[in-house]
């Protein structure tokens, strides 16, 4: 009988705890969770982009071409 009583008591406590638990109690909780979730998602996205960039640059055998910066001055040509 003790085992049944203990099991029933645990089930009652668990259902009571789950029914009373409110994860978000106000609008500010929802907003702060959304901001935090967006921040974490952006950090993960940036890390993934950096890893992709590093893998693509390290795997290629070609040297990166240098782009000319500025305007070419033809008056300096002989």
Order of alpha helices (4+ residues) and beta strands (2+ residues): alpha-alpha
